[in-house]
Every structure is written in C-alpha cells, then in structure tokens.
Amino acid sequence: MSARQPSEEELAALEAELKCLRVEDLLLDQVVGVLNLAFRRSGRAHGAEDERDPEQARLGIDAVTALLPVLERVVPEQQLASLRDALSQLQLAFVRMQGEAGGAAAGTEPAPAGGAAAGTEPAPAGGAAPRDTPSAEPAEAPDADTPTKPGEPGPAQRSGRLWVPDR
C-alpha cells in the first residue's frame, strides 16, 4: 500500500502554517503533551491505572524539567506557573507511585525525579517567587484537619489550587 502524495493545495496550506508557527508554540504544545502522557504513565489519572510505567513517567519529568528554562525565556509567566504546577503534581504522583511500588521494601524511601524535592516546583528565572494564583491576594489555606473519604477531593483539590489532568 503506497502513501498518497499531498496535493499542491495541501502543500501550500502546510507552508502557510509553517510561516506563522513559532518554535515556542511548538515547544509549549509538546511540553503539555509530555506532561499529560507522563501523568497517565504514573497511573494516577482516572482510568489509566493499568498504564503505570515508572520509567516513562520519569522520562516525562526529566524532559519537562530540562525544557522549562528554555520556555522561561519566551512564555508568559501565567503559562509558566501552570506548567510548574503541573510538573509539581507529576513529581508528587511519581513519588507516590514509587512509594506504592517500594512499600514492601523496608527502609527505602523513593527519591523524587527531576532533581527537585517532592512537592516543590522549579524556581522561576530571575529569582522571583513563584506565583500560586493570578490574584495578588493570598489564597485561604485549605483546612488540612478535615478528614477526607476515599474518592473525595483532598484539601489541596478543594482549595482549587491543585492542577489535576482531565479535570
């Protein structure tokens, strides 16, 4: 079976798209795709429990961590904050996945991938403090003492500040 060659019109349309496309747009799309796929491979995404693959999750974390400094030069801070939050959530999911897998091994503690401590996000360029919310007012802290039942959102999700893929 031979592949169909694109028509002149299709080639012209593709050429027009390439003229408008910027590298940062493509990088941003790819980073979002890698984050989503790596989160699925962590097994924490709804319906993706059977897709758990620690090496793929780690590769996604490492790739996004490597690309963030590049994106910091060209992507608006609000988008960067979303990417950092997503990376932090992925790192937490990875650590939890490692903890579940290594729970039987006594005395071992999983190390977070990407060289960051669990739950931390990379520092933004220029040494500025990371922004959790777009508003200047501090967000009210979630009530950590309120117990949650299985399947219910935890304090971070209830606060509205937790990035959860597919939600």
Long-range contacts (C-beta under 8 A, 24 or more apart in sequence): 24-71, 24-74, 24-75, 27-67, 27-70, 27-71, 28-71, 28-75, 28-79, 31-63, 31-64, 31-67, 31-68, 31-71, 31-83, 32-83, 32-86, 34-60, 34-63, 34-64, 35-60, 35-64, 35-83, 35-86, 35-87, 35-90, 35-165, 36-165, 38-64, 38-90, 39-86, 39-89, 39-90, 39-93, 39-165, 40-165, 42-90, 42-93, 42-94, 42-96, 42-97, 43-93, 43-97, 44-93, 44-96, 44-97, 45-165, 45-166, 46-166, 52-97, 54-94, 54-97, 54-98, 54-101, 57-90, 57-93, 57-94, 57-97, 57-113, 58-94, 58-113, 60-90, 61-87, 61-90, 61-91, 61-94, 61-113, 61-114, 62-113, 62-114, 64-90, 64-114, 65-114, 65-115, 65-116, 65-122, 68-122, 69-125, 72-124, 72-125, 73-125, 77-124, 77-131, 78-131, 78-134, 80-124, 81-130, 81-131, 81-132, 81-134, 82-163, 84-121, 84-122, 84-124, 84-130, 85-121, 85-132, 85-163, 86-163, 86-165, 87-114, 87-121, 87-122, 88-119, 88-120, 88-121, 88-163, 89-162, 89-163, 89-164, 89-165, 91-116, 91-118, 91-119, 91-120, 92-118, 92-119, 132-161, 133-161
